[in-house]
Amino acid sequence: MRELAYVVFSAHPSQTISTIGMGAFASDTRIIFIYIDPNFTRFPKSLKNELVSTIAHETAHVIRMRSGQIVNNLFDAFVNEGLADHFAQEICGPKTKLWHQSYYARVNIPYQLAKKEVKNKITDSIYRKWFTVGDPKRSIPWTAGYALGNQIMREYLKNKPTTHPSQLLNLDSREFLSSFRKISATHMQ
């Protein structure tokens, strides 16, 4: 019997990304929450442009959880988010523009701090600091974790042209450590 995952929509503006009026969360292996702000001025456009890629991204998290890949530390979170973004692009097509993609090129990632903190146990405050809110006191811009996760995946896939992100969803995060080390070394010189 196949396991289903349910997608639950909730009008919950405080849980949305302010630039798109939508947010999401895979709470476990069976439920994906899509948070919406129906009063967001560009909400119809966001639904059209972001909904399918958002569901694909969250589905990657569900698949990883089902395969036993649990996010225990900050490095696991980098891998989880970067892989979910790449999976969403695989599913939705290479021209898919993810809400944060154009921002990544401008993110000044604190690589030295990331390298120092990768083994830290993931908590809500660490996740917010690296992925959703940032930490100006420590020079961590919002979405730095997404940007770094995407760099890790790009580096990993660079020499594997026939490998698709969907083939990597069940891999342990440690499989991507060498890509992280290479990126960190390049940016810390």
N, C-alpha and C positions, 0 to 999 in steps of 0.2 A: 504494500500500500504506500502511495506517495504521501509525503507530508506536505501540507499546504502552509503557506504563510499568508496571513491576512494583512491587508493594507487598511488602516483606520485613519480617516480624515478628521481633524479636529480644528475648529476655529480657536486658535490659541496664539494671538499676535506676539505675546512675549517670548515665544519659543521659535519665532521666525528670524531669518536673516534679513536685516533691515533693508538691504538693497534689492531683495526679490520678493519679500512678503511671503516666504515659504521656508520651512525647515523640516527636518526629518530625523528619525531615530529608530534604529532596529533594537527594540527592547530585549528581545530574546530570539529564539529560533523560529518563532511562530508569528510575531506581530511587528509590523512596520508602521510607525506613526508618521503621518504627514501633517505637519502643523501649517495652518494657513492664516493669513490676515486678509479677510475679504474686503477690508477697507483700504488696502494698499492700492495706490493710484494706478499702478501698472500690473495689477493682479491678473487680468485676463492674458496679458502677454507672458507673464511669468508661468502661468499654467501651461500655455502652449509651448514655451521654450524650455522649461525646466522640469516639468513633472515626470516625464518618462526617464530622463537621465537620473533624477533624484531617486526614483523607485529602483532603477538598476543599481545605483550606488549602494543603497541600503540592502538590496538583495545580496550583493557581494558580502556584506557583513553577516547576513543570515547564513549564507553558504559556509563562510569561514567558521562561524560558531558551530554549525552542524558537523563540521569536520574536526571539531575539537580545538580549533585555533582561537584561544581565548586571549584577550588583551590583558596582560599582566603588568607590563611596564611601558614606559614612554616609547621605546623602540618598537614594541609590538603595535602601538597606536600609530606611529609613523607609517609602518608597513601596511596596516589595516586600511588607513585612509588613502594612501597612495595607490594601493591595489584596487580599492573600490572605485576610485576615479578612473583608473585605466580600464577596469571592467565596464564601467558605464560607457566609456568611449567605444569599447569593442562592441557592445550591444547596440548603441545608438548611432554608430558610424563615426568615422574620423573627423567629420566636419562639425561634430557636436561641440558646442561651446558650453562648457560647464561654468556656472556662475562665478567662480573664483579664478578661472584659468588665466585671464588676462592680468589679473593682479599678481600672480606668482612671479612673473618676470621682474616685478618691482619690489618684491619682498626681500628685505635685508635679513637673511637668516643668521642668527648667532650660532654658527657651527660649533665653536669651542664650548659654549654652554650646552648645546644639544649633546655633544659627545660626552660631556661630564654627567648629564642627567639621564642618558638613555636607559640606564638600569633602574631608575626610580620607579617605584610602584605607582601605577596610574591611579589617580584620584580625580574627583570632580574638579578640584582647584587646579591640578596640573593640566588636565585636559583643557579647561577654559583658558589657561595661560598660553598654551601652545597652539590651540586650534580655533577657539571662538572669540576670545576677548583680547588676548595679548597681555603683556606686562611691561608697560613703558619704563618702569624702574629698572628692569633687567634687559631692556632693549629687545624684547620679544614682540614683534608686530603680530596683529591678529592674523590668523591663517598660516603662520609660519610652519606649523606642523603639517598642514596639508601640502604646502609648497615643498617641504623637505621630503615628505612621503612620495610625492610625484617625482622628485629628482632621483630618489632611490630606485623607483620602478623603471624610470627611463634608463638609468645606468645599467640596471639588471637586464633589461630587454634589448639594450643596444646591440649586443653581440649574439642575440638569439632571434633572428628575423622570422623564424617560423613558429615561435612560441607566442601564444596568446594569453592575456591576463586570466581568462577563464581556466586555463590549465594550471594556474599557480595558486588558486584560491585555497587549496588544501595543504599548501606547504607551510612548514614552520617558519616563523619570522626569522630565525637564525640563518635560514638559507640566503637572506638578503644582506647579511652583515658586511660581507666584503664590498658590496656596492656602497653601503653607507660609509665604510672606512675610506674608500677611494674618493668619494665626494668630499668628505670631511678633510682629508689630507690635501686635496686640491684647493679648497677654499681657505685653509688655515695657513697657507704658505706666506 
